[in-house]
Amino acid sequence: MAFALVVAAGLVYRALAGRERAEPRWHTEPVTRGDLVASVTATGTVNPVKTVQVGTYVSGPIQAIDVDFNSPVTEGQRVAKIDPRPFQLRVRQAEAELANARAALVKSQADLAYKTANLARNRELLAQGIVAADAVDVLASGVRQARADVTLQEAQVQQAAAKLEEARVNLGYTDIVSPVDGVVVSRNVDVGQTVAASFQTPTLFVIAEDLTKMQVNANVSEADIGSVEAGQTATFSVDAYPERTFTGVVSQVRNSPLNVQNVITYDVVIDAGNGDLALRPGMTANVDIVTGRREGVLRVPAAALRFRPPAAEGEAVAAPGDTAVWRLAGGAPEPVIVTPGLSDDSYTEIRSDTLREGDAVIVGIERRADAAAAAQRPPGFAMGGGGGRRR
């Protein structure tokens, strides 16, 4: 008799527990009106808007350095000097070669003048029958050769003059000057160091033209790049000022992809002011790019668009449309087809009129706790349906 009562109690418990499991507890949130701001997050690097790498055209040891890190410079100001003595010697050599060429030209011109006069005298003698015609022809040939020699020497003078100009230009390159007004960001040489410009121009200094205007080069993933465009507002922070927010504007979305371990990103350039010089080149920036903004729109929690109620077998019920939310009406869920709009991390805009402000939409489900079912178990009944030990 006692065993029969235990079995009957177990059957009653199982029926009650099954009913508890069959009656879900719906989690709902109301449909509200409010503002939405959609953004794309990325990381980037703070850089000057324009930097100039200052190198050297000539090789030699550094004789003097006139600036250091953070030094302000003006256009044309000397920043370093290469030992000029070898180049001064080349200028003197080129001057001597030019003087030699000019002297050779004078000699050729004198020879041409003599041969021209001699030809004229012999032509008069030929008219009197004193000299032979062949002698006159020889003299005429000599005049033509002398004239060609003069032309050759004139070219030699021009060539020597060009070499002298080249030597003077190279001597001028020993003074390394700043091409822009700006601030020295990097200095890569010291006095006494020899620089070689034979194959590749070495970078001696990096000069930022204007540090009051900076740009952030942000790496935006390919999944988010479609919503980013020039003119959008961006905010960013740097580790040096964790409580400060800087603002900027997207100025360029570059089409060149960056592939790092099969992860594709695109460079987005954000212009930002730096009037107080708080931002420094190379800082890491955590960027938020505002891709959309809506004010006072009808919105639902983002979880409502992902929710689907389970069927009896535990599988999700299919909604009668591509985009639907489930509204709680009379204690039971009903699907509502909606047209979503802008979305942020928490809410999604609803552009259709199928929902009203205040409607309760389902965002999740929680079955009744096992403890509630355990409270209804008969005394001495062990979970799993077995009876207690008989004494």
Buried (B, 14 or more C-beta within 10 A) or exposed (E): EEEEEBEEBBEBBEEBBEEBEEEBEBBBBEBBEEEBBBBBBBBBBBBBBEBBBBBBEBEBEBBEBBBEEEBEBEEEBBBBBBBBEBBBEBBEEBBEBBEEBBEBBEEBBEBBEEBBEEBEEBBEEBEEEEBEEEEBEEBBEBBEEBBEBBEEBBEBBEEBBEBBEEBBEBBEBBBBBBBBBBBBBBBBBEEEEEBEBEEEBBBBBBBBBBBEBBBBBBBBEEEBBEBBEEEBBBBBBBEEEEEEEBEBBBBEBEEEEEEEEEEEBBBBBBBBEBEEEEBBBEBBBBBBBBBBBBEEBBBBBBBBBEBBBEEEEEEEEEBEEEBBBBBBEEEEBEBBBBEBBBBBEEBBBBBEEBBEEEBBBBBBBEBBEEEEBEEEBEEEBEEEEEBEEEE
